[in-house]
Amino acid sequence: MMFKKFITVFSLIFLINISSAFAKEINIDVNGLVCEFCVVTIEKNFNKRDEIKKVRVDLDQKKVFLTFKDGKDLSDEIIKDIVVNNGYNVVKINR
């Protein structure tokens, strides 16, 4: 009986660790995204960062979607700096 409990607990810990290894995605509400040049500018500047796996910009929703490499992240401050330094305004970072 004790062995079954041990296996159950071990399995849960293993599953939790595996789920945290998957790439994390956040989205950012951004004012000022209006054209394809905006998309290229945002993608280019976020892709310079080592932490970023994928960048997607949705002009209709005025959102930037960031997917991070495993175990990586960027602080809200860094994200805001990248967006603002390229001429746009961050409305909200959704984690």
Phi, psi and omega in degrees: 000316179298322180297319179297319178296318179300313180298317180298311180297315179301317180297317179297316178298317179300314180295321178296318179294321178294316182296328179284346180278343179291151182299138180266139177237137173234165173228151186234127173278125186229129172273141175106355178279110185229343186214175180296329176298322177299317180300310182298317181298311181296312181301314181301315184285326175285326180292345175291339184277135180297332185285342189271130175265319184207143175235133176225133179245130177247105183294323181296319181272349185058047182231149172244128178253124179246129172248127183267152172295158181309128177075006182252161179196166172233144177289158177301324180298315179294317179300313179299317179300316180297314181294310184294320180294347177255010171094015181240168181242132176277125176270313183199142173255120183257110180256000000 
